């Protein structure tokens, strides 16, 4: 166990890969290792890249990685892919994506299946990000599967969220949908050589001007051609600018307190709380499914509910009471 922890903290690629597999398998060894490395996290900066399919997210990640490696940064990449209907694993593999970086010891690439989770971002991604953080990666890039508006889950992972769009029909409408405007720290209009790019920039800029501001950061709208690495240095400058913004004291920090929590610290603290709640929900769901396979009484209950012999809500409360599970305040009649 201690050898695994030491190798992981030393950045050993094989140990990182094996530990990620154990995490996905919900192996108790992985949980123990995560507990031991947790105090070594918090140094890496995480950038999320999301947007509709076909916008060029993988190319953006590839070119941004190239730029970061030229600057000497160690990079971790988590590419969230659609899950296979047969194996449940990621449809696109590590070697298909970012092939130029696969043999680079300063880059670690992992494809992760969505596992059917809403929002296209599985909870396990948060653990993988912390694992890469502890392993010494300076920058971690998380590319989402690209299912449009439901990609709000990236806010629970990334320090800076990039929303990539392209000047094709439908992207402007997608941009204006509720939720999408709120998740972006930086907007990218990729494939900027195509007709309509400037119109899309103008549409996004107009919407940002009429959207109530919750903070003093206004997301910039940038034109890029990732296939030619055009606009990527400017993008990295904006990412660093946003990081500097997050390093300033939070809005509710007492005036004059130099040790007040920064925006970044508050954001990360809230993400950790949310990750705990998600892990509890996921584990309870796993245990319930396991019990469903093995518990004849529960199977009979479900059959009775399906046959309208029992009412679903009251039966659920009775099940929780009989199982000695916490009801979290779910009391009948409240």
URZIRA-V720085 format. One record per pair of residues at least 4 apart in sequence whose C-alpha atoms are under 7 Angstrom apart, sorted by sequence separation. I is the first residue (numbers start at 1). J is the second residue. If there is no record, write none. Layout:
i=I j=J
i=I j=J
This chain:
i=1 j=5
i=2 j=6
i=3 j=7
i=4 j=8
i=5 j=9
i=6 j=10
i=7 j=11
i=8 j=12
i=12 j=16
i=13 j=17
i=14 j=18
i=15 j=19
i=16 j=20
i=17 j=21
i=18 j=22
i=19 j=23
i=20 j=24
i=21 j=25
i=22 j=26
i=23 j=27
i=27 j=31
i=28 j=32
i=29 j=33
i=30 j=34
i=31 j=35
i=32 j=36
i=33 j=37
i=34 j=38
i=51 j=55
i=56 j=60
i=57 j=61
i=58 j=62
i=59 j=63
i=60 j=64
i=61 j=65
i=62 j=66
i=63 j=67
i=64 j=68
i=65 j=69
i=66 j=70
i=67 j=71
i=68 j=72
i=69 j=73
i=84 j=88
i=92 j=96
i=93 j=97
i=95 j=99
i=98 j=102
i=117 j=121
i=124 j=128
i=125 j=129
i=126 j=130
i=127 j=131
i=128 j=132
i=129 j=133
i=130 j=134
i=131 j=135
i=132 j=136
i=133 j=137
i=147 j=151
i=154 j=158
i=167 j=171
i=170 j=174
i=171 j=175
i=172 j=176
i=173 j=177
i=179 j=183
i=180 j=184
i=196 j=200
i=197 j=201
i=198 j=202
i=199 j=203
i=200 j=204
i=201 j=205
i=202 j=206
i=203 j=207
i=204 j=208
i=205 j=209
i=206 j=210
i=207 j=211
i=225 j=229
i=226 j=230
i=231 j=235
i=232 j=236
i=233 j=237
i=234 j=238
i=235 j=239
i=236 j=240
i=237 j=241
i=238 j=242
i=239 j=243
i=240 j=244
i=241 j=245
i=242 j=246
i=243 j=247
i=244 j=248
i=249 j=253
i=261 j=265
i=262 j=266
i=263 j=267
i=264 j=268
i=265 j=269
i=266 j=270
i=267 j=271
i=268 j=272
i=269 j=273
i=270 j=274
i=271 j=275
i=272 j=276
i=273 j=277
i=274 j=278
i=275 j=279
i=276 j=280
i=277 j=281
i=278 j=282
i=279 j=283
i=280 j=284
i=281 j=285
i=282 j=286
i=283 j=287
i=284 j=288
i=285 j=289
i=286 j=290
i=287 j=291
i=288 j=292
i=289 j=293
i=290 j=294
i=291 j=295
i=295 j=299
i=296 j=300
i=297 j=301
i=298 j=302
i=299 j=303
i=300 j=304
i=301 j=305
i=302 j=306
i=303 j=307
i=304 j=308
i=305 j=309
i=311 j=315
i=312 j=316
i=313 j=317
i=314 j=318
i=315 j=319
i=316 j=320
i=317 j=321
i=318 j=322
i=319 j=323
i=320 j=324
i=321 j=325
i=7 j=12
i=22 j=27
i=68 j=73
i=69 j=74
i=83 j=88
i=84 j=89
i=117 j=122
i=132 j=137
i=166 j=171
i=175 j=180
i=176 j=181
i=192 j=197
i=225 j=230
i=261 j=266
i=304 j=309
i=305 j=310
i=310 j=315
i=320 j=325
i=83 j=89
i=84 j=90
i=101 j=107
i=114 j=120
i=155 j=161
i=165 j=171
i=175 j=181
i=224 j=230
i=225 j=231
i=292 j=298
i=304 j=310
i=305 j=311
i=8 j=15
i=23 j=30
i=50 j=57
i=83 j=90
i=84 j=91
i=95 j=102
i=114 j=121
i=115 j=122
i=224 j=231
i=253 j=260
i=292 j=299
i=305 j=312
i=320 j=327
i=7 j=15
i=8 j=16
i=22 j=30
i=49 j=57
i=82 j=90
i=83 j=91
i=114 j=122
i=189 j=197
i=223 j=231
i=224 j=232
i=253 j=261
i=81 j=90
i=82 j=91
i=65 j=75
i=81 j=91
i=4 j=15
i=19 j=30
i=81 j=92
i=249 j=260
i=250 j=261
i=189 j=201
i=249 j=261
i=250 j=262
i=249 j=262
i=250 j=263
i=248 j=262
i=249 j=263
i=94 j=109
i=247 j=262
i=248 j=263
i=94 j=110
i=205 j=221
i=246 j=262
i=247 j=263
i=94 j=111
i=246 j=263
i=247 j=264
i=93 j=111
i=246 j=264
i=201 j=221
i=90 j=111
i=163 j=184
i=90 j=112
i=161 j=183
i=162 j=184
i=167 j=189
i=90 j=113
i=121 j=144
i=161 j=184
i=162 j=185
i=163 j=186
i=164 j=187
i=165 j=188
i=166 j=189
i=89 j=113
i=120 j=144
i=161 j=185
i=162 j=186
i=163 j=187
i=164 j=188
i=165 j=189
i=166 j=190
i=120 j=145
i=160 j=185
i=161 j=186
i=162 j=187
i=163 j=188
i=164 j=189
i=165 j=190
i=166 j=191
i=162 j=188
i=164 j=190
i=88 j=115
i=120 j=147
i=167 j=194
i=5 j=33
i=155 j=183
i=167 j=195
i=172 j=200
i=167 j=196
i=81 j=111
i=83 j=113
i=149 j=179
i=167 j=197
i=75 j=106
i=76 j=107
i=77 j=108
i=78 j=109
i=79 j=110
i=80 j=111
i=81 j=112
i=82 j=113
i=83 j=114
i=119 j=150
i=120 j=151
i=126 j=157
i=149 j=180
i=152 j=183
i=192 j=223
i=5 j=37
i=74 j=106
i=75 j=107
i=76 j=108
i=77 j=109
i=78 j=110
i=79 j=111
i=80 j=112
i=81 j=113
i=82 j=114
i=83 j=115
i=119 j=151
i=121 j=153
i=187 j=219
i=192 j=224
i=74 j=107
i=75 j=108
i=76 j=109
i=77 j=110
i=78 j=111
i=79 j=112
i=80 j=113
i=81 j=114
i=119 j=152
i=121 j=154
i=167 j=200
i=186 j=219
i=187 j=220
i=188 j=221
i=189 j=222
i=190 j=223
i=191 j=224
i=192 j=225
i=78 j=112
i=80 j=114
i=119 j=153
i=185 j=219
i=186 j=220
i=187 j=221
i=188 j=222
i=189 j=223
i=190 j=224
i=191 j=225
i=184 j=219
i=186 j=221
i=187 j=222
i=188 j=223
i=189 j=224
i=190 j=225
i=62 j=98
i=188 j=224
i=190 j=226
i=80 j=121
i=76 j=132
i=76 j=137
i=75 j=137
i=74 j=137
i=75 j=138
i=76 j=139
i=77 j=140
i=78 j=141
i=79 j=142
i=80 j=143
i=82 j=145
i=74 j=138
i=75 j=139
i=76 j=140
i=77 j=141
i=78 j=142
i=79 j=143
i=80 j=144
i=81 j=145
i=73 j=138
i=74 j=139
i=75 j=140
i=76 j=141
i=77 j=142
i=78 j=143
i=79 j=144
i=80 j=145
i=57 j=143
i=41 j=130
i=44 j=133
i=43 j=133
i=42 j=133
i=41 j=133
i=41 j=134
i=44 j=137
i=45 j=138
i=46 j=139
i=47 j=140
i=48 j=141
i=49 j=142
i=50 j=143
i=53 j=146
i=40 j=134
i=44 j=138
i=45 j=139
i=46 j=140
i=47 j=141
i=48 j=142
i=49 j=143
i=50 j=144
i=52 j=146
i=53 j=147
i=44 j=139
i=45 j=140
i=46 j=141
i=47 j=142
i=48 j=143
i=49 j=144
i=51 j=146
i=52 j=147
i=44 j=140
i=50 j=146
i=52 j=148
i=37 j=134
i=51 j=148
i=24 j=124
i=48 j=154
i=20 j=128
i=55 j=164
i=48 j=158
i=55 j=165
i=47 j=158
i=55 j=166
i=46 j=158
i=47 j=159
i=48 j=160
i=49 j=161
i=50 j=162
i=51 j=163
i=46 j=159
i=47 j=160
i=48 j=161
i=49 j=162
i=50 j=163
i=51 j=164
i=52 j=165
i=45 j=159
i=46 j=160
i=47 j=161
i=48 j=162
i=49 j=163
i=50 j=164
i=51 j=165
i=156 j=271
i=11 j=135
i=9 j=134
i=10 j=135
i=11 j=136
i=9 j=135
i=8 j=135
i=9 j=136
i=55 j=190
i=63 j=226
i=60 j=226
i=63 j=229
i=59 j=226
i=59 j=227
i=64 j=232
